[in-house]
Amino acid sequence: MSNVPAVNITLMYSPAARVVHERAMSLSAGVTVMHALQDSGLLTDCPEIDLAQPEAFTVCIWGKKTTPHHVLRDLDRIEIVRPLTVDPKVARRERFQTQGTSRAGLFSKRRAGAKSGY
């Protein structure tokens, strides 16, 4: 039995909406983000991930951008984030235009007999 402490991490990647690849791993202490990605096998299972292109994918730890040479700590969660396809403000504006004021927003669910706006 070795005395090298283990680092337990979770690796997350979502290639599309409602599709999530999650891998829990136990690695030796001092491992970097890039070594964890290579050891996970996710880069071979999902060939669309190209970390050489920084505008294509971002690597984060608990939602904060990091570098591939960052040394991991116990219970870190590595997230591979794909770029947004639509600006959230534009999507919300378009959704509101199609739904109208009766089905969207704060006052969309009214109780029967309630005053307007309550």
C-alpha positions as CSV (number, residue, x, y, z in Angstrom):
1,M,0.0,0.0,0.0
2,S,1.5,3.3,-1.0
3,N,1.5,6.5,1.1
4,V,0.8,8.8,-1.8
5,P,-2.4,10.8,-1.0
6,A,-5.2,10.5,-3.5
7,V,-7.1,13.4,-5.1
8,N,-10.8,12.7,-5.8
9,I,-12.1,14.7,-8.7
10,T,-15.2,14.9,-10.9
11,L,-15.0,15.6,-14.6
12,M,-18.0,17.1,-16.4
13,Y,-18.8,17.7,-20.0
14,S,-22.1,18.5,-21.8
15,P,-21.9,18.2,-25.6
16,A,-25.5,19.2,-26.0
17,A,-28.5,20.2,-24.0
18,R,-29.6,17.6,-21.5
19,V,-26.6,15.4,-22.3
20,V,-23.9,15.2,-19.6
21,H,-20.8,13.1,-19.3
22,E,-19.7,12.8,-15.7
23,R,-16.7,10.8,-14.5
24,A,-15.5,10.4,-10.9
25,M,-11.8,9.7,-10.6
26,S,-9.2,9.1,-7.9
27,L,-5.8,10.3,-8.9
28,S,-2.4,10.8,-7.2
29,A,-1.7,14.1,-5.6
30,G,0.0,16.7,-7.7
31,V,-1.9,15.8,-10.9
32,T,-2.7,18.7,-13.3
33,V,-5.9,19.4,-15.2
34,M,-4.4,18.2,-18.5
35,H,-3.2,14.9,-17.0
36,A,-6.7,14.3,-15.5
37,L,-8.3,14.9,-18.8
38,Q,-5.9,12.5,-20.6
39,D,-6.3,9.8,-17.9
40,S,-10.1,10.1,-18.0
41,G,-10.4,9.0,-21.6
42,L,-12.9,11.7,-22.3
43,L,-10.7,13.3,-25.0
44,T,-10.8,10.0,-27.0
45,D,-14.5,9.3,-26.3
46,C,-15.5,12.8,-27.4
47,P,-13.1,13.8,-30.3
48,E,-14.9,17.1,-30.8
49,I,-13.1,18.5,-27.8
50,D,-10.1,20.4,-29.0
51,L,-8.4,22.2,-26.1
52,A,-5.8,23.6,-28.5
53,Q,-8.4,26.1,-29.7
54,P,-9.2,28.3,-26.7
55,E,-12.2,29.9,-28.4
56,A,-13.8,26.5,-28.9
57,F,-13.8,25.1,-25.4
58,T,-13.0,26.5,-21.9
59,V,-11.8,24.4,-19.0
60,C,-13.1,25.5,-15.6
61,I,-12.9,24.3,-12.0
62,W,-16.2,24.9,-10.2
63,G,-17.1,27.4,-12.9
64,K,-13.9,29.5,-12.7
65,K,-11.7,29.4,-15.8
66,T,-8.4,27.7,-15.3
67,T,-5.2,26.6,-17.2
68,P,-4.3,23.1,-18.2
69,H,-1.3,23.2,-15.9
70,H,-3.3,24.0,-12.8
71,V,-2.6,21.4,-10.0
72,L,-5.8,19.8,-8.7
73,R,-7.0,19.6,-5.1
74,D,-9.2,17.1,-3.5
75,L,-12.9,17.3,-4.5
76,D,-12.3,19.6,-7.4
77,R,-14.8,19.5,-10.3
78,I,-13.4,20.0,-13.8
79,E,-15.9,21.3,-16.3
80,I,-15.3,21.5,-20.0
81,V,-17.5,24.3,-21.2
82,R,-18.6,24.7,-24.9
83,P,-19.2,28.1,-26.3
84,L,-22.7,29.7,-26.4
85,T,-24.5,29.3,-29.7
86,V,-27.1,32.1,-28.9
87,D,-26.7,35.2,-26.8
88,P,-29.0,34.7,-23.7
89,K,-30.4,38.2,-23.9
90,V,-31.4,37.7,-27.5
91,A,-33.0,34.3,-26.8
92,R,-35.0,35.8,-23.9
93,R,-36.2,38.7,-26.1
94,E,-37.3,36.3,-28.9
95,R,-39.0,34.0,-26.4
96,F,-40.9,37.0,-25.0
97,Q,-42.0,38.1,-28.5
98,T,-43.4,34.7,-29.4
99,Q,-45.1,34.0,-26.0
100,G,-46.5,37.5,-25.4
101,T,-47.2,39.1,-22.1
102,S,-49.9,36.7,-21.0
103,R,-47.7,33.7,-20.8
104,A,-44.3,35.1,-19.9
105,G,-42.9,37.1,-17.0
106,L,-43.7,37.7,-13.4
107,F,-47.5,38.0,-13.7
108,S,-48.1,35.0,-16.0
109,K,-49.7,32.8,-13.3
110,R,-52.7,34.6,-11.8
111,R,-55.2,33.2,-9.3
112,A,-58.8,33.1,-10.5
113,G,-60.4,36.4,-9.5
114,A,-57.2,38.1,-8.5
115,K,-56.4,41.7,-9.5
116,S,-54.3,42.3,-12.5
117,G,-50.6,42.5,-11.4
118,Y,-51.0,40.5,-8.2
